[in-house]
């Protein structure tokens, strides 16, 4: 099956580089943002340990609220990444597949 694909041509193509770069344009800033967010959270929690135990609603404190807010945030980021890749990555990948796959 690997004889039906020009791998060198595909990996060296401009379309493949564009697809890879467009994906990295989304992932690298998001990774940096989350790293800073969690480092900031741990720093604030270590210097001001009483902040996490502040009661917001009844028995729900700020630390629990923050942790539970990460679940919908992760879902929204997944939806955002999916729509971004459909618009900015998949067209280039489809072009690479159509260009460099040979019919046997």
Secondary structure as a PSIPRED ss2 file (coil, helix, strand):
# PSIPRED VFORMAT (PSIPRED V4.0)

   1 X C   1.000  0.000  0.000
   2 X H   0.000  1.000  0.000
   3 X H   0.000  1.000  0.000
   4 X H   0.000  1.000  0.000
   5 X E   0.000  0.000  1.000
   6 X C   1.000  0.000  0.000
   7 X H   0.000  1.000  0.000
   8 X H   0.000  1.000  0.000
   9 X H   0.000  1.000  0.000
  10 X H   0.000  1.000  0.000
  11 X H   0.000  1.000  0.000
  12 X C   1.000  0.000  0.000
  13 X C   1.000  0.000  0.000
  14 X H   0.000  1.000  0.000
  15 X H   0.000  1.000  0.000
  16 X H   0.000  1.000  0.000
  17 X H   0.000  1.000  0.000
  18 X H   0.000  1.000  0.000
  19 X H   0.000  1.000  0.000
  20 X H   0.000  1.000  0.000
  21 X H   0.000  1.000  0.000
  22 X H   0.000  1.000  0.000
  23 X H   0.000  1.000  0.000
  24 X H   0.000  1.000  0.000
  25 X H   0.000  1.000  0.000
  26 X H   0.000  1.000  0.000
  27 X H   0.000  1.000  0.000
  28 X H   0.000  1.000  0.000
  29 X H   0.000  1.000  0.000
  30 X H   0.000  1.000  0.000
  31 X H   0.000  1.000  0.000
  32 X H   0.000  1.000  0.000
  33 X H   0.000  1.000  0.000
  34 X H   0.000  1.000  0.000
  35 X H   0.000  1.000  0.000
  36 X H   0.000  1.000  0.000
  37 X H   0.000  1.000  0.000
  38 X H   0.000  1.000  0.000
  39 X H   0.000  1.000  0.000
  40 X H   0.000  1.000  0.000
  41 X H   0.000  1.000  0.000
  42 X H   0.000  1.000  0.000
  43 X H   0.000  1.000  0.000
  44 X H   0.000  1.000  0.000
  45 X H   0.000  1.000  0.000
  46 X H   0.000  1.000  0.000
  47 X H   0.000  1.000  0.000
  48 X C   1.000  0.000  0.000
  49 X C   1.000  0.000  0.000
  50 X C   1.000  0.000  0.000
  51 X C   1.000  0.000  0.000
  52 X C   1.000  0.000  0.000
  53 X C   1.000  0.000  0.000
  54 X C   1.000  0.000  0.000
  55 X E   0.000  0.000  1.000
  56 X E   0.000  0.000  1.000
  57 X E   0.000  0.000  1.000
  58 X C   1.000  0.000  0.000
  59 X C   1.000  0.000  0.000
  60 X E   0.000  0.000  1.000
  61 X E   0.000  0.000  1.000
  62 X H   0.000  1.000  0.000
  63 X H   0.000  1.000  0.000
  64 X H   0.000  1.000  0.000
  65 X H   0.000  1.000  0.000
  66 X H   0.000  1.000  0.000
  67 X H   0.000  1.000  0.000
  68 X H   0.000  1.000  0.000
  69 X H   0.000  1.000  0.000
  70 X H   0.000  1.000  0.000
  71 X H   0.000  1.000  0.000
  72 X H   0.000  1.000  0.000
  73 X H   0.000  1.000  0.000
  74 X H   0.000  1.000  0.000
  75 X H   0.000  1.000  0.000
  76 X H   0.000  1.000  0.000
  77 X H   0.000  1.000  0.000
  78 X H   0.000  1.000  0.000
  79 X H   0.000  1.000  0.000
  80 X H   0.000  1.000  0.000
  81 X H   0.000  1.000  0.000
  82 X H   0.000  1.000  0.000
  83 X H   0.000  1.000  0.000
  84 X H   0.000  1.000  0.000
  85 X H   0.000  1.000  0.000
  86 X H   0.000  1.000  0.000
  87 X H   0.000  1.000  0.000
  88 X H   0.000  1.000  0.000
  89 X C   1.000  0.000  0.000
  90 X H   0.000  1.000  0.000
  91 X H   0.000  1.000  0.000
  92 X H   0.000  1.000  0.000
  93 X H   0.000  1.000  0.000
  94 X H   0.000  1.000  0.000
  95 X H   0.000  1.000  0.000
  96 X H   0.000  1.000  0.000
  97 X H   0.000  1.000  0.000
  98 X H   0.000  1.000  0.000
  99 X H   0.000  1.000  0.000
 100 X H   0.000  1.000  0.000
 101 X E   0.000  0.000  1.000
 102 X C   1.000  0.000  0.000
 103 X C   1.000  0.000  0.000
 104 X C   1.000  0.000  0.000
